[in-house]
Amino acid sequence: MNFVFDLDGTICFKGQPISPEVTNALWQLHSADHNIIIASARPIRDIYPVIPEWMRQLNMIGGNGAFIQKDQLIAVTAFDCFPQLANLIEQYQLTYLADSDWDYAYTGNVEHPIYQNIDANRLAKAHDSYATLPSIVKLVLFTNDEQIIQQVQQLPVEIHLHNNEALIDISPKNINKYSGLQKLGISEYIAFGNDANDIPMFKHAKESICVGNHPEASQLAQQQINPDQITELILSYLN
C-alpha cells in the first residue's frame, strides 16, 4: 500500500526531526514493503534535515506539489505569473520567502519560525532578492492584509492562508499535494496530514487521517487522532 505523510504537525513537530519512535515505526512500514511518500509544504531541500538518511531516497512532494522528487531526481513547476506577484511585492514593499528549484531569497524577520527551517543543512545559496533566482517555484508573502490577499486570489495561483502566522503561502495554479501524487503515478493511498494544504489529497485518499484538530481537515478526514497516537496508528497497519 502507498502511505503518504505530511511532515510538520503530522510526523514531526516544532521544526524538529522526526522522533526516533516515529522513525522506527516508518522503518517497519517500509521494511514490510509498503511504499512511503513524503508530501510537505517544505521544498525538498528543507525536507532532508528533518528525516533520516534512508528516507531521503524516497519519492517526495515538496512545496505543496511544486517540487517532485522521483527516483532521486527533482523536477519543479514554476510560476507563469511571477511578474504580477513581483509587482505586488514592490508596490506594498512586502517581505517574502521565494524558492527556486534549490536556492532561495528571504527578506522576512529572522525571528520568524519559517526562517529557522530554511536550509538547515546549508545545501543552497541564499540570494538577496528574488530577482537573481533563475525561476520562482514557491512564494510566501509575510502579510495578512485583506487587500493584498484579494489581489493574489485574482491571479492563476493556489494559496493557503496562515493568519496565525500572518502569511500567504502561494504555489503555481493547479499545483497541490494531490497533483504531486498524480505526477508520481500514485492513485490509491492512505494519507496522513494536519492542515488545509492536505485537503486535496484527503479528498482522493482510500483512507485519510488528520493529526490534530484543524477545523476543515479534521472534518474531511475519515479519522482524527492526537499527535501522540501517530506511532501506534502507523504500527497498526502492520497487523
N, C-alpha and C positions, 0 to 999 in steps of 0.2 A: 504494500500500500504506500501511497505517497503522503507524507506528512509535511505540512507547510507551517513554519514557525516564524511569527514576527519576533523581533528582539526586545526592544525597550518596553518595559512594563508587562512583558509576556514571559520571557525566559531569562531576561537579565534586568537589573534594576539600578536606578540612580547612576547610570553610566558605567557601572562596574561590569567586569567579565561575568559570563555565565558561571554560576556556583558549581563547585565540584559535584554536588548531589544531582543537579540537573544535567550536567555534562555526562555523568555516569549513566543516567537514565537514557539520554540521547544516544550514547555509545552502544548501549544494549539494544536499542531500537535499530540502529544502523547495523549492528552485528547480526541481527535477525533478518537481514536482507530487506528491510523496509527502506524506502527512499526518503531522505530528509532534504527539504529545500528551505533555505532562509529567505524571508521576504520582509525587508526592512525599509524604513524611510531613510536610513543612512545610505550614503554612497558606498560602493564596495570597499573602497579604501578605509572607511571608518567602521566597517563590519569586522574586518580582520582582528583588530585589537581586543574585541570582547568575546571571541570564540577560540576554542582550542585549535592547535595546528591541523589536526586531522579534518576538521570541518571546513578549512579553507579550500579544500579540494572539491567541495560540494557545489552543485548548481545553486545560484543565488539570484535574488531580485533585490536591487538596491534603488534608492531614490524613489520609492513607491512605484517602481516599474520602469524608470528612465534608464537604469543600468541593468544589464543581464549578464551574469557570469555563467557560461555554459561550456563544459569541458575545459575549464580553467582559462577560457578566453572571454574578454569583456567587450560587449557591444553596448552602445548608448543611443538614445534618441534625444536630439537637441531641439530647442525651441525654434519654431518657424517665425515667431512674432517677438523675438527679443528686442528689436529696436523700440517697439511700443513700451515694453517693460522698462527699458533703459530710460525712455523719456519720463516715465513716472518717477524713477529713482532720482533723476536730475531735477525734475520740476519740484518735487517735495523734499529733496535732499535727504532721501531715505538711507538708512544703514541697512546692510544686507549680508547674506552669505550666498555667493554664486559658485556653483560647482561645475567644472568642466569634466571631461572624461576621467581625469585623475587629479589635476591641480585645482586650486580654489582661490577665491578672493573673499576676505572677511573684513567688514568695516564696522561691525557692531561692537557692543560693550564686551570687553574681555572678561567681565564678571558673569556674563550670561551663561547658563548651563550648557547651551549648544557649543559655545567656544571650547569648553573643557573636553568635548568629544571629537573635536576636529583633528584628524591626522595625528592621533596619539603616538603612532609608531614612526612619525616623521618620514613618511614614504613619498610625500608630494612636495610641490613648490607652492609657497604662499605668495600670491600676487597682490599688489597694492590696489588693483582695480579690476572690475570685470572686463574692461576694455582690452587688456592684454591676454585674456584667456582665448584659446582657439575657438571654442564654442561653449554655449551655456546649456547645461543639461538639467539643472535643478536650481531653484532660486527660493531663498527665504527672505522676506521683507520684514523688518522689525517695526511693525506698526499694527494697530487695530483701528485705525481711522476709517470710519464707515464710508467716507467719500472715496478713499483710495480703494477700499475693498470693492465697492461698486464698479469702479473703473477697471479693476483687474478682472472682475467677473464678466465684463463685456469682451474680453479677449479670448482667443481659442486656446484656453489652458484648463488644467484641473487644479483646484485649490482646496486646501484644508486649513481651516481657521483654528488657531490655538489661542483663544482670547486670554486664557490664564497666563500665557507667556507673551502676549501682545505681539503675535507674529502671523504672517500669512505664508504658508508652505505651498509652493507653486511647481507644478510639473507640466510637461507638454500635453496638449489635447489628446484625449483618449488613452492616456498612459496611467495605469494604476497597477496594483498588485495582481489583479486577475489577468490583465492584458500581458503581464510578465509571465504568468503561468502558461498562457496560451503560446507564447514565444518559446517556452521550454518544452512544449508538447505535452503538458500536464492537463488532463481533463477530469480525472477522478482523484479526489484528495480529501484529507482531513485537515482543517485549518485551525490554527491557534492564533488569536490576536487579542488586542485590548482597546483599539481606538477606531475613530471614524475611517482612517485610511485602510482598515482591514475589512470594511463592509463590502467592497466589490468582490473580494474573494470569498467572504462568508456567503454571499448570495448564490454562489455556484458550487459550494462545497458539498460533498457527500455528508460530512458532519462538521459542525463549526463550534468552537469553544471560545468563549470570551473570558479572559482572565481579568478580574476586576469588575467594576460596575459602570462602565461607560454607558450613558443613557440610551444611545442608539445601537451600539454594537451588542450590548448585552440583551436587548430586546430581540434583535435579529438572530442571534446565535441560538443554536439548539441546546447549548449547555453553558452555564455560567459558574465559574469557580473562583476561589480566592488564590492569590499568588502562592500561598504555602501549600496548595493542593496540586501544583503542577507536576511535581516529581511522581507522586502516586498515580496520577492520571496517565502520564506517559508510560509508566511501567505496566499499567493495566492492559495496554494493547499487546503485551507480550503473552498474555494468557490465552 
